[in-house]
């Protein structure tokens, strides 16, 4: 028990020394005795936090720790106040860092010392990143900050309070799923905006489109279509190319799912799906790369996303989901192709998984493969429909051309195989 206490007090001291190292290094050029706290003082802060935590535990009197905390805060604050008057410095960071070290030292003794050590590393990292954080803050515009705050509210406040169940008789209107999809679009749009700013227009578009399509190519397409509304003609074409690449990822993702769940179905759809994915990939890369010289990263995007457009899309998606569920309920399971087309219009994963769950002995492998291909085609139609509704013609027209070409190549491959 005593060895553990010695160890924890050592961790408390180390926490103070770690933060004090950053504080002392920053003021290393100042004359000795001219600063309120440096390496040694912060080490003492951490150790004092641990000692008062031990005393409070042994005396079963939490007020002892509170009194120690207040005494250290008052004394340190008084010295820091006089130093600030002398240096004409109004920063309170040093005081907050000292109080944080005191609390982390107490946590190292009375709680999980690993959490305390991690907190000390995070605190030292934040203190050491002052220039980086301030420079980043100067580069952030109000529109970007507002978009980040709106996205945080959408995700952490609105999404958890929505019911995660169907509220209509047909089972299509799930408020949580509809809002989750809306948040996903906003997140992809915001991530794409950041990627373009950080990586440049070409690499940023490629990274954001390919990564976002792993979750939802439809969401990527809608996000890119919205971006194209404020883009020029030369800037809309690479956005359409990125949407084509997202569609390629969607097709390849379906093939991976089929290979993992029903490998025997894969030979019946691999050739047309791969050919269609190849057409989408090649055309997408060509459209992204051909317009590189005509645009600059800061001119590519003006706004991460607009809340009004997202709300309109959420309402439209809710309407379409409800109508689709009602139609599926009306058709029933008598026609697998029709059901796959309707359910795959906006969610190809649901259609593919539903088809793969069917018994091969009842439906047959060729029929399952046909249903998956129909779902891919329907998803392309749904994706293009949303692109037309959300974006300008200069965006969806080239995307329609490469999508139609990919569909025609896939259909020819199916006809030749049949």
N, C-alpha and C positions, 0 to 999 in steps of 0.2 A: 504493500500500500504506500509506504513512504517512498520507495523507488519510483513508483508511478507518479507521485506528487512532484518529486524532483524533476522527472522527465517533463511533465506538463508545465512546470514553471520555466524550464529551459526553453520549451516551445514558445511560451509567452514572451520571454526575453528575445528570442530569435525573431519573432514577429515584429517587435519594436525596432530591432536592428535592421531588418529588411526595409521597412518603410523609412527609417532614419537614414539609411544609405542613400536613398533617392533624395531625401530632403537635404542631407548634408552635401551631396555632390552638387546640387543645384546652387548652393550658397558657399561653395568651397573657396571662392575668391574673397569672401568677406573677412575682415579682421576677426581674430579670436575674441569671443565675448560680445560680438556686435549683433548676434542673432539670438532669438529666444530659444529655439530648439534645433538641435542637430542630431547627429548619429547617436551620441550617448543619451541625450534626453529622451529621444523616442524609444530607445531600448529600455530606459527606466519606466516610461509610460506603460509599455507592454508588461514589464515585470510587476509594476504596481497593480495593474488590472488583475493579474493572476493572484497576487498576495491578498488583495481585498476580497476576491472570490473565495479564497481558502478561508479567510477569517469569517466571512459571512456564513459559509457552510458549517464551520466548526462551532460557531456561536449560535447557529440556527436563527440568525437575525439578518434578513436581507437588507435591512435598513443600514447595516454597516457598509455594504457595497455601495448603496445609493449615496451615503454620506461621503465615501471616498471619491466617487465619481464627481459629485458636485464640487468637492474641494479642489480636485485636480482641474476641473473645468474652469472654476473661478480663478485659480492661481495662474493657470496658463493663459486664460483669456485676458487677465490684467496685464501680464507681461507683453502679450501680443498686441494689446491695445497701445501701450506706450511705444512699442517698436513701430507700429503702423503710423502713429503720429510723427515720429522722427523721420521715417522714410516716405511719408505721404503715400502709403499703400493701403488700400481698402480691401484687400483680398482676405477672406476668412478661411481659405483652403487649409492653411497650416493648423488652425485651431480644430477644424473638423477632422483632419488627419490624425491629430493627437488623440482626440476623443475616440476615434475609430480604433486606434491602436490599443487604447485602454480597454475598450469593450472586447476586442478580439483576444487580448491577453486573458481576460476573464473567461471568455468562451473556451479557450484552450485548456483551462483548469477545470471548469465546471461542466463542460459539454464535450462535444466531439472535437478533439484537437486537430483532426484532419480538415474539418470544415473551417476552423479558425485559420489554419495555415493557408488554405485556398483563398479565404477572404483577404488575408494579408497580401498574398501574391496579386490578387485582383486590385486591391487598393494601391499597391505600389505601381502596378501597371497603369492604372488610371492617372496617377500623379505624374508618372514619367511621360505620358502621352499628351501633355498639355498642348504643346505646339501642334501636334498632329490633329487633335480634336478641334482646336481653335481654327486651324486652317480649313478643316473640313466644314466647320460651321459657317465660315465666311463664304464658302463655295455653294452652300445650300440656299436655294431660293425659297421664297415663301410658298410658292405653289407646291414645291417638292415636300416641304415640311408639312403643309396642310394635307397633302395626299397620304403621307405616312401616318398622320394622326387619324385621318378618316379610316384608313385600312386597319389600324389598331382597334378602333371602336367597332368596326364591322366584325372583326375576328373575335375579340375578347369580351364584348358586351352583347352585341346583337345575336351572334351565332349560338352561344350557349343557352339563351332563353327561348329559342324557337323549339317547338315540338318536333322530335325526330320520329314522326309517324305520318302515315297518310291521313288526311282530314277530309277526303272526298270519297264517295261511294265506290269509285273505280280503283282506288289505290295509286293514283298518279300524282296527287298534289301533296308532296312532303315538304313542308316549309323549310326544314333544316337542310335537306338535300339541295333544294333550289337556291337557298342563300349560300350554302357551301360552294356551289358551283359559281355563284356570283363573286364570292370572295376569292375563289381560285382564279377567275379571270382578272380581277383587280390585282392580285398578287403577281400573276404572270406579267401583266402589263407594267407593274412597278419594277419588277425584276428586269424586264427587258429594257426599260428606261435607264436603270442604273447600269446594266451591262453595256449599253450603247455609249453611255457617258464615260465609263471606265475603260472599256476595251476598244472603243471605236465603233463606227457604224457596221463594218463588215463582220468582224469577230463577235461584236456584241449581239448582233441579230442571230448569227449562227448558234452561239451558246444558249441564248435565251429561248430560241425556238426549239432546238433539239432537246434541251433539258425540260422545258415546259411540256413538250409533246409526250414525254414519258407518263405524265399525269393525265393530260387531256389535249389532244390536237385541236378539238373544237374550241376549247377555251383559248388556246394560242391564236387560232385563226380570228376569233372575235376581237381579241386584244390587238392584234396587228391591224385588223380592219379599222378599228377605232383610231389607231395611230395614224393611219393613212389619211384620215379626214383632214388633218392639219399639215400633211406633207405635200410637196410639189409632185409634178408628174414624174420627174426623175427619181424622187425619193420613194414613191409608192411602189415602184417595180421591185426593189430589193425586199420590201415588206411582203409582197406577194410571193417572192421566192422563198422567204423564210417560212411562210405559211405552207408552201408546197413541201418543204423539208419536214415540217411538222406532220403533214399528212403521210409522208414516207415512213416516219418513225411509228405512226399509228399502225400502219400495215405490218411493219416488221414486228411490233409488239404483239399483235394478234398471232402471228406465226410462232412466236416464242411461247405464248400461252397454249396454243394447240400442241406444240411439240412437248410441252411439259405434262399436259393433261390427257391428250388423246393422240399419241404418236401415229396411230394407224390412219388418222384423218389427213395428216400432213401431205402425203403424196398427191392427194386429190386436189389440193388448192395451192401447193407451194409454187408451181410454175407461174400461173396467172398472177398470184399475189406478188411474187418477186419481180416479175416484169413490170407490173404497175408501180411498185415501189421504186424500181430503177428509173422509170420515166419521170416520176415525181422528184427523185433525188437529183438527176442530171439537170432537169429544167430549173429546179430551185437554185442549184449552185450557179448556173449560168445567169439567172436573173439577179442574184445577190452580187456576183462579182462584176458584172458588166457595168454597173452604175456606181462603182466605188469612187471614181474621181469627181463625180458631179455633186457630192454632198460633203458636209462636215459634221462631226459628231454633235456639236452643240446646236446645229440646225435641224437635226433629224427629228427630234421629239421636243415638243413644247410643254406637254403636260402628261404626267404619269397616267392619270385616268380622271374621268369626270363622273361624279356621283350620279348626276341626273341620267346619263347614258346607262350606267350600271343598273339603276332602278328600273328604267324602261326595259332593259334586257331581262331582268329578273321577272318582271310581270309577263313579258312575252314567253319566256321559258316556262313559267308556271302554267300559262294557258295551253301551250303546246304539249306539255307533259300530261296535263289532265285530259286533253282531247285524245292523245295517243293511247293513254290507259283505257279510256272509254271505248275506243275502237278495238283495241286488243281484247277487251272483255266481250265485245260484241262478236268478234270473229272466233274467239275461243282458241283451242289448240288444234283445230282440224287442219289448219294450213301452217306448217312450220315456216315456209318461206315468207308468207304474209306477216306472221308474227315477228320474224326476225327483221323484216324490213321496217315495220312500225317501231319496234323497240330499239333498233339500231340507228334510227334517224338521228338521235342526239346522244346516244350512249352505246357505242359499239361493244363495250365490254359486257354489258348486260346481255345483249343478244348472243354474243359468242359463248359466254358461260352457260346461258340457258340451253343453247344447242348442244354443247358438249356434255351436259348432264343427262341428255336423253339416252335411252337404251339403244345400243347399236342393233340388237336383235329385232327391235320394233320398228325403228326408222331406217336403219341402214347407213353405212358410212358415206356413200355418195350423197345422200340427202342431207346429212349433217354438214358435209363440205359445201354443198350448194347453199344451205342456209347461212353459213358463215360468209361466203362470197356475196350473197344478197345483202347481208348486214353491212359489209364493207362498202358496197355500192350505195346503200341507203344512207350510211353515215357520211359518205362524200356528198350526197345530195343535201343532207341536212347542214353540213358544214358550209357548202356553197350558198345555201339559202340564208344562213346567218351572215355570211360574208357580204352578200348583196344588201341585206338589211342594215348592216352596221358600217359598211365602208363605201367609198366612192367607186365609180366604174373603173378608174385608172388602177385600182387595186384588184377588184374581183375579176375583171375581164382577162388579164393574163393568167390569173389563178384558175379561172374556168377553162381556159385553153389547155393548160397542162393537165388539169384534172380529167377533162374529157378525153385527152389523148391517152392518159394512163388507163382510164376505164375501157377505152376501145381496144387497147393492146391486151388488157386482161381478158376482155370478152372474146377476142380472136383466139387467144390461147385456150380458153375453155371450149370454144367451138371446134378447134382442131383436135383437142384431146377427146372430145366426145365422138 
